[in-house]
Amino acid sequence: MRRIRVLLVSVCWVLWATMAGAQQTQERFWVLWEHIEQTGSNCPNASTCNERRTYASRLFNPQNRENIYRLFGMLDFQAAVRGQKADHPDAPRICQHHDPEVVLGFDPEVLPLSEKLDALRGLKGVALDITRLTAPQGYEGNFGAKLQVAFEERFKQAGIAILSEEERLNAPGQPKLNIYFSNTNRATGCTYSVFASLSQTVLLTRNLQIKRAAGTWSFSTGPSQDFPNAVEYDAILRVADAFVRDFKMAQTK
């Protein structure tokens, strides 16, 4: 189902400048064509109906602007007679170029939340550096470096590239897998714990100009009855196994 409506928009862009200490303004008028395309069953009122809006604009620059001002005055008067505000509630915010629905062509707030594994779909690689992980008490050898090699081998077999820091900064989403390891503290009785989080850049749906690095996948583990003979090294490797498992599932969904 398609609907089209034409709107005349005034002062869509106002240029402010300072010349000789005086403030100058410039008005421009635009004819705006709004194209509304609806998909789904029982549109336009069904909850399953999705709506996408696109716009075409043309500069309207008549020599006599008095008629334009008169037209706006007449439209304001008609709205007042109907008990409505002069600014119609359905007026598109096309002039606010950064509004999410303008940038995307639809309102991202109406999208359902994605599943956890969706954040891994299409991922080519991640940055990972666990060479500096503190070894548990009594461990001999380079704890972090050995784990790094083990992770890289598992990821390589799964088709997940290990990115350098420079490659990460140039990759879409700047993905980085962070692993946090807390050793057993015998003085307090606390056992070791492992937490992993995949960080990627995201945009806020309410403001696409706000970009942050956020955790989009996570996993935690520690001593478990399922792995009675496992030690700290084995627990950290479970992160690699969990990430590879979820990565493969995400690609085949």
C-alpha positions in Angstrom: 0.0 0.0 0.0 1.4 3.4 -0.9 0.4 6.9 0.0 1.8 10.2 -1.3 1.3 13.7 0.0 2.9 17.0 -1.0 3.8 19.5 1.7 5.0 23.1 1.3 7.6 23.8 3.9 8.8 27.3 4.9 12.1 28.3 6.3 13.5 24.7 6.0 16.9 26.1 6.4 17.9 29.4 8.0 21.3 30.8 7.5 22.7 33.0 10.3 25.6 35.3 9.7 27.1 38.3 11.3 28.0 41.2 9.0 29.1 44.6 10.2 27.8 43.8 13.7 24.2 43.1 12.5 22.5 39.7 12.5 21.4 38.6 9.0 18.8 35.9 8.2 17.9 34.2 5.0 14.7 32.4 4.3 14.3 29.6 1.7 11.1 27.8 0.8 10.8 24.2 -0.2 8.2 22.0 -1.8 8.4 18.6 0.0 7.1 15.4 -1.5 6.5 12.6 1.2 6.3 9.1 -0.1 4.8 6.6 2.5 5.1 2.9 1.7 3.4 0.4 4.0 4.1 -3.3 4.0 2.2 -6.0 5.9 -1.3 -7.3 6.3 -4.4 -5.1 7.0 -2.5 -1.9 6.6 -2.6 0.9 7.6 -4.1 0.2 11.0 -2.7 -3.2 11.9 0.1 -3.6 14.4 2.0 -5.7 11.9 2.1 -2.9 9.4 5.6 -1.5 8.8 6.0 2.0 7.4 8.9 3.6 5.5 9.0 7.2 4.5 11.1 8.8 1.8 11.3 12.4 0.7 12.0 14.5 -2.4 12.4 18.2 -2.1 12.6 21.1 -4.6 13.6 24.7 -3.9 10.7 27.1 -4.3 11.9 30.6 -5.0 9.1 32.9 -6.2 9.8 36.5 -7.0 6.9 37.7 -4.9 7.0 36.2 -1.4 4.0 38.1 -0.1 1.8 35.3 -1.5 3.8 32.7 0.4 3.4 34.6 3.7 -0.3 35.0 3.0 -0.7 31.3 2.3 1.0 30.4 5.6 -1.3 32.8 7.4 -4.3 31.3 5.8 -3.2 27.8 6.8 -2.6 28.9 10.4 -6.1 30.4 10.5 -7.7 27.2 9.1 -5.9 25.1 11.7 -7.0 27.4 14.5 -10.6 27.1 13.3 -10.4 23.3 13.5 -8.9 23.6 17.0 -5.5 22.3 15.8 -2.0 23.6 16.2 -0.4 25.3 13.2 2.4 22.7 13.3 0.7 19.5 12.3 1.7 16.5 14.5 2.4 14.4 11.4 4.7 17.0 9.9 8.0 15.2 8.9 11.1 16.4 10.6 13.0 16.4 7.3 14.8 19.7 8.1 16.4 18.1 11.2 18.9 16.1 9.1 20.2 14.1 12.0 16.8 12.7 13.2 17.0 8.9 13.1 13.9 8.5 10.9 15.3 11.0 8.5 18.7 9.4 8.3 17.4 5.8 8.0 14.0 6.4 6.3 12.2 4.7 9.2 11.9 5.0 13.0 14.4 2.6 14.6 12.5 2.6 17.8 9.8 0.4 16.2 12.3 -2.4 15.5 12.2 -5.4 18.0 15.3 -6.0 20.1 17.8 -8.4 18.4 18.8 -11.7 19.8 22.2 -12.0 21.6 23.8 -14.0 18.7 22.8 -11.4 16.1 25.7 -9.2 17.3 28.1 -11.9 15.9 26.5 -12.2 12.5 28.9 -11.1 9.7 31.8 -10.6 12.1 35.1 -11.2 10.3 37.5 -11.0 13.2 38.3 -9.5 16.6 41.2 -7.9 18.4 42.4 -10.0 21.4 45.4 -9.6 23.6 45.6 -11.7 26.8 49.3 -12.1 27.0 49.4 -10.0 30.2 46.9 -12.1 32.2 48.2 -12.7 35.7 49.1 -16.4 36.2 47.5 -18.3 39.1 49.7 -19.0 42.1 52.1 -21.9 41.4 51.8 -21.7 37.6 55.1 -22.1 35.8 55.6 -20.6 32.4 54.1 -17.7 30.4 50.4 -18.0 31.3 49.0 -15.3 29.1 51.1 -16.0 26.1 50.2 -19.7 26.1 46.5 -18.8 26.3 46.9 -16.3 23.4 48.3 -19.0 21.2 45.5 -21.4 22.2 42.8 -18.8 21.4 44.3 -18.0 18.1 44.4 -21.6 17.0 40.7 -22.1 17.9 39.7 -18.9 16.2 41.7 -19.7 13.1 39.9 -23.1 12.7 36.6 -21.3 13.0 37.4 -18.6 10.4 37.7 -15.8 13.0 40.7 -13.5 12.3 42.7 -12.0 15.1 43.0 -8.3 14.3 45.9 -6.1 15.2 45.0 -2.8 16.9 45.4 -0.9 13.7 43.2 -3.4 11.8 40.6 -3.2 14.6 40.4 0.5 14.4 39.7 0.3 10.6 37.3 -2.7 10.9 33.5 -2.1 10.9 32.4 -1.9 14.6 36.0 -2.0 15.9 35.4 -5.4 17.5 37.6 -6.3 20.6 37.2 -9.4 22.8 38.1 -8.5 26.4 38.8 -11.1 29.0 39.0 -10.4 32.7 40.5 -13.0 35.1 40.4 -12.8 38.9 42.7 -15.2 40.8 41.7 -17.2 43.8 42.1 -15.3 47.0 42.7 -17.8 49.8 42.7 -15.1 52.4 39.1 -14.2 51.7 38.0 -17.6 50.4 37.0 -16.2 47.0 37.5 -18.5 44.1 38.8 -17.5 40.6 36.4 -16.1 38.1 36.5 -15.4 34.3 34.4 -12.8 32.5 34.6 -12.0 28.7 32.9 -9.3 26.7 32.9 -8.4 23.0 33.0 -4.7 22.5 31.7 -3.1 19.3 30.7 0.4 18.3 26.9 1.1 18.4 24.6 4.1 17.7 21.8 5.2 20.0 18.4 4.7 18.3 17.2 8.0 19.8 20.2 9.9 18.5 22.3 8.4 15.7 25.0 11.1 16.3 25.9 9.3 19.6 28.4 6.5 19.0 29.8 4.4 21.8 31.7 1.2 22.3 29.4 -1.2 24.1 29.4 -4.9 25.1 27.5 -6.9 22.6 28.3 -10.4 23.7 29.4 -11.8 27.1 30.3 -15.0 28.8 31.4 -15.8 32.4 32.6 -18.9 34.1 34.6 -20.2 37.0 34.9 -23.4 39.1 32.1 -25.8 38.1 30.8 -29.2 38.9 30.5 -29.8 35.2 34.3 -29.6 35.0 35.5 -31.0 38.3 39.2 -31.4 37.2 39.5 -28.1 35.4 42.0 -25.5 36.5 42.1 -21.7 35.7 43.7 -22.2 32.3 40.9 -24.6 31.3 38.2 -22.1 32.5 39.6 -19.3 30.4 39.8 -21.5 27.3 36.0 -22.1 27.8 35.6 -18.5 26.7 37.2 -19.4 23.3 34.9 -22.5 22.9 31.8 -20.5 23.8 32.7 -17.6 21.4 33.4 -20.0 18.6 30.1 -21.9 19.3 28.0 -18.8 19.3 29.9 -17.3 16.3 29.1 -20.4 14.2 25.5 -20.4 15.3 25.2 -16.7 14.3 26.5 -17.3 10.8 24.0 -20.1 10.1 20.9 -18.5 11.5 
